[in-house]
């Protein structure tokens, strides 16, 4: 059975939402690059993260089509709508984080000359709000596909990429900011305020 996101009016909501997310990420990738003088500490985490995200999304779509037995029962319309809302909320959280970092935001893990530890805006609550927003978008995508196995596959595969990326980034920030970052880590969570 065709997933709800691909049918009639649902497709008219799903695909523009998906295109907004992907389009903003492509625009950001082109626009936001590390400066030539930045000290790179990425350790391959950005290419690995891209592979994890593309793999997660691709597998999520395949599972939604190929494993209809995992389709969500219950109010599919409501689950689909929740998925769209979470996708849009995730995009909003991610871009609020990008805007808060301003010129210090890059796609690769780098420490730029004059960089300061930002602890305002969404960074008051979590250390990685941009990644939290992306994971929220991916959760919403899985729900919009109305397939439990899609949700699990998307979050598991993307979670592996984000897990490695966060370790690399936190090591670089500890090296750059020392005790200041360690204190920041003690009072904040990675992705979900007060929880995780």
C-alpha positions as a printed Julia matrix, in Angstrom:
196×3 Matrix{Float64}:
  0.0    0.0    0.0
  1.24   3.47  -0.88
  2.35   5.5    2.2
 -0.01   8.3    3.19
  2.64  10.96   2.46
  2.51  10.04  -1.25
 -1.26  10.17  -1.65
 -3.41  13.01  -2.96
 -3.57  16.07  -0.7
 -1.04  14.64   1.73
  1.64  14.75  -0.96
  0.83  18.44  -1.49
  1.81  19.04   2.14
  4.6   16.49   2.52
  6.74  17.29  -0.52
  6.89  21.09  -0.02
  7.8   20.51   3.64
 10.49  18.03   2.63
 11.74  20.41  -0.09
 11.93  23.28   2.42
 14.12  21.21   4.73
 16.4   19.9    1.97
 16.53  23.26   0.19
 17.6   25.12   3.33
 20.3   22.54   4.02
 21.66  22.83   0.47
 21.58  26.63   0.67
 23.34  26.5    4.03
 26.0   24.09   2.78
 26.84  26.42  -0.1
 26.75  29.59   2.01
 28.33  28.53   5.3
 31.9   27.38   4.96
 34.84  27.52   7.33
 37.33  30.27   6.7
 40.76  29.44   5.34
 42.41  30.26   8.67
 40.11  28.03  10.73
 41.68  25.15  12.63
 39.97  22.0   11.36
 39.21  19.18  13.78
 36.49  17.39  11.83
 38.08  13.9   11.66
 35.79  12.98   8.77
 32.63  13.54  10.81
 30.9   15.78   8.27
 31.08  13.36   5.31
 30.09  10.51   7.64
 27.14  12.53   8.94
 25.98  13.25   5.38
 26.14   9.55   4.52
 24.2    8.72   7.7
 21.48  11.29   6.99
 21.08  10.4    3.3
 21.17   6.7    4.19
 18.6    7.16   6.96
 16.2    9.09   4.75
 16.62   6.72   1.81
 16.08   3.65   3.97
 13.1    5.32   5.62
 11.42   5.83   2.25
 12.23   2.28   1.11
 10.84   0.78   4.32
  7.66   2.85   4.08
  7.06   1.42   0.59
  8.34  -2.12   1.06
  7.14  -2.95   4.58
  3.48  -1.96   4.7
  3.01  -4.36   7.62
  4.81  -1.75   9.77
  2.33   0.98   8.83
  1.03   2.8   11.89
 -2.43   1.85  12.98
 -4.81   4.34  14.45
 -5.4    7.9   13.31
 -3.05   8.02  10.31
 -4.16  11.56   9.48
 -3.22  12.76  12.96
  0.14  10.97  12.9
  0.9   12.43   9.48
 -0.02  15.94  10.7
  2.16  15.52  13.81
  5.03  14.45  11.56
  4.7   17.58   9.41
  4.54  19.81  12.51
  7.68  18.14  13.94
  9.52  18.52  10.62
  8.76  22.25  10.55
  9.59  22.66  14.24
 12.9   20.86  13.7
 13.79  23.14  10.8
 12.95  26.14  12.99
 15.09  24.91  15.9
 18.02  24.14  13.61
 17.98  27.53  11.93
 17.57  29.35  15.25
 20.78  27.61  16.33
 22.55  28.52  13.09
 21.47  32.14  13.45
 22.62  32.27  17.08
 26.1   31.04  16.11
 26.25  33.53  13.24
 29.63  33.66  11.55
 30.96  30.87  13.78
 28.59  28.29  12.25
 30.25  25.93   9.77
 29.45  22.49   8.42
 32.81  21.05   9.46
 34.12  20.95  13.02
 36.52  23.89  13.14
 37.7   26.45  15.64
 37.86  29.87  14.03
 40.1   32.77  15.05
 38.32  34.84  17.68
 35.64  32.22  18.23
 33.81  32.38  21.54
 31.72  29.79  23.32
 28.1   30.7   22.61
 25.76  30.01  25.53
 22.78  32.13  24.55
 19.58  31.47  22.61
 18.91  27.76  22.22
 22.47  27.07  23.47
 21.28  28.07  26.95
 19.26  24.86  27.08
 21.22  22.3   25.04
 24.75  21.99  23.68
 23.72  20.92  20.17
 20.41  22.57  19.25
 21.19  22.43  15.52
 21.55  18.65  15.69
 18.52  18.42  17.97
 16.52  20.3   15.33
 17.74  17.95  12.61
 16.83  14.89  14.66
 13.4   16.39  15.34
 12.97  16.9   11.58
 13.96  13.3   10.96
 11.53  12.05  13.61
  8.82  14.1   11.92
  9.76  12.64   8.55
  9.39   9.11   9.9
  6.01   9.93  11.43
  4.83  11.61   8.22
  5.61   8.34   6.42
  3.25   6.71   8.98
  5.46   3.65   9.32
  6.97   2.58  12.67
  9.88   0.78  11.07
 10.7    3.9    9.04
 10.87   5.93  12.27
 13.19   3.37  13.89
 15.46   3.04  10.83
 15.7    6.79  10.27
 16.56   7.59  13.89
 18.93   4.64  14.32
 20.99   5.3   11.2
 21.07   9.09  11.64
 21.74   8.62  15.36
 24.96   6.76  14.58
 26.19   9.66  12.46
 25.2   12.28  15.02
 26.71  10.23  17.86
 30.13  10.27  16.21
 29.82  13.91  15.18
 28.95  15.04  18.71
 31.93  13.21  20.22
 34.29  14.82  17.7
 32.79  18.26  18.22
 32.83  18.09  22.01
 36.47  16.98  22.02
 37.38  19.94  19.8
 35.43  22.38  21.97
 37.01  21.0   25.16
 40.44  21.45  23.6
 39.63  25.0   22.49
 37.73  26.31  25.53
 38.97  24.05  28.32
 37.31  24.45  31.7
 34.73  26.89  30.31
 33.33  24.21  28.02
 33.53  21.53  30.72
 31.42  23.73  33.02
 28.99  24.31  30.15
 28.74  20.55  29.59
 27.93  20.0   33.27
 24.98  22.36  33.22
 23.45  21.45  29.83
 22.26  18.33  28.02
 23.18  17.41  24.46
 19.8   17.42  22.69
 16.79  17.56  25.02
 16.72  20.14  27.85
 17.08  18.55  31.31
 16.78  15.02  29.87
 19.41  13.97  27.3
